[in-house]
Amino acid sequence: MILDEDTRRFMRGQVSVIVSAADARLNSSLVRALGCRVEQDDVSVFLAAEQSARVLDDLRSGSGVAVVFSQPSTHRTVQLKSRDLRLGRLQAGDEAIIAAYRRGFVAELQGIGLPAALAETLLWPGEAPIVTLDFRVTEAFLQTPGPNAGQPLQAGA
């Protein structure tokens, strides 16, 4: 197992979640996720389909994925990578996870001085459906700024 319970709890918390992929020319695409579901090393991130169109196209074309979880108030950051991925649909309970994530991340951003309206806008999925990007973590890295940035994730990092 790559992800320990502390890391999984962190990923479910008040963090920014950014999903990135690349096209055939290695031009990157990225989008803000709307939260995640995580069990052991299996992760699902929630994406607004319309806002995620370029990332989804890149993933459908064979790109691997990198997902960054970062807490703005502490800069604690973890990056996950995988090529073992699939696109799916929301499961029972996912809408509640998304709503709780939104409340928590808005509170996190307010805590560092950003207005609630800006935070809410960052997480507005629009009218498009929400899809899941499901993947098994194959690599994980500590990316918190400092001397250990880039190191493979160790239990309790």
VENRASUL-V91221 format. One record per backbone hydrogen bond with DSSP energy under -1.0 kcal/mol. NH is the residue of the N-H (numbers start at 0). CO is the residue of the C=O. E is the energy in kcal/mol with one decimal. If there is no record, write none. Layout:
nh->NH co->CO e->E
nh->NH co->CO e->E
//
This chain:
nh->7 co->3 e->-2.4
nh->8 co->4 e->-2.6
nh->9 co->5 e->-2.3
nh->10 co->6 e->-2.6
nh->11 co->7 e->-1.5
nh->12 co->9 e->-1.5
nh->14 co->12 e->-2.0
nh->15 co->69 e->-3.5
nh->17 co->67 e->-2.4
nh->18 co->30 e->-2.9
nh->19 co->65 e->-2.7
nh->20 co->28 e->-2.1
nh->22 co->26 e->-2.1
nh->25 co->22 e->-2.2
nh->28 co->20 e->-2.3
nh->30 co->18 e->-2.1
nh->32 co->16 e->-3.2
nh->33 co->45 e->-3.1
nh->36 co->43 e->-2.8
nh->38 co->41 e->-2.7
nh->41 co->38 e->-2.8
nh->42 co->134 e->-3.1
nh->43 co->36 e->-2.9
nh->44 co->132 e->-2.2
nh->45 co->34 e->-2.1
nh->46 co->130 e->-3.0
nh->48 co->128 e->-2.9
nh->51 co->47 e->-1.8
nh->52 co->49 e->-1.1
nh->55 co->51 e->-3.1
nh->56 co->52 e->-2.4
nh->57 co->53 e->-2.4
nh->58 co->54 e->-2.6
nh->59 co->55 e->-2.6
nh->60 co->56 e->-1.4
nh->61 co->58 e->-1.6
nh->62 co->57 e->-2.2
nh->64 co->81 e->-3.0
nh->65 co->19 e->-2.1
nh->66 co->79 e->-2.6
nh->67 co->17 e->-2.7
nh->68 co->77 e->-2.9
nh->69 co->15 e->-2.2
nh->70 co->75 e->-2.4
nh->74 co->70 e->-3.2
nh->77 co->68 e->-2.5
nh->78 co->140 e->-2.6
nh->79 co->66 e->-2.9
nh->80 co->138 e->-2.6
nh->81 co->64 e->-1.9
nh->84 co->82 e->-1.3
nh->85 co->133 e->-2.3
nh->87 co->131 e->-2.7
nh->93 co->90 e->-2.2
nh->96 co->92 e->-1.6
nh->97 co->93 e->-2.6
nh->98 co->94 e->-2.3
nh->99 co->95 e->-2.4
nh->100 co->96 e->-2.6
nh->101 co->97 e->-2.5
nh->102 co->98 e->-2.2
nh->103 co->99 e->-2.5
nh->104 co->100 e->-3.1
nh->105 co->101 e->-2.4
nh->106 co->102 e->-2.1
nh->107 co->103 e->-2.2
nh->108 co->104 e->-2.5
nh->109 co->105 e->-2.4
nh->110 co->106 e->-2.0
nh->112 co->109 e->-1.8
nh->113 co->108 e->-2.5
nh->118 co->114 e->-2.0
nh->119 co->115 e->-3.0
nh->120 co->116 e->-2.0
nh->121 co->117 e->-2.1
nh->123 co->120 e->-1.5
nh->130 co->46 e->-3.0
nh->131 co->87 e->-2.0
nh->132 co->44 e->-2.4
nh->133 co->85 e->-2.9
nh->134 co->42 e->-3.0
nh->135 co->83 e->-1.8
nh->136 co->40 e->-2.9
nh->137 co->80 e->-2.6
nh->138 co->80 e->-1.6
nh->140 co->78 e->-2.8
nh->141 co->150 e->-2.7
nh->142 co->76 e->-2.9
nh->148 co->145 e->-1.6
nh->149 co->141 e->-3.2
nh->150 co->147 e->-2.1
nh->152 co->139 e->-2.6
nh->156 co->153 e->-2.1
//
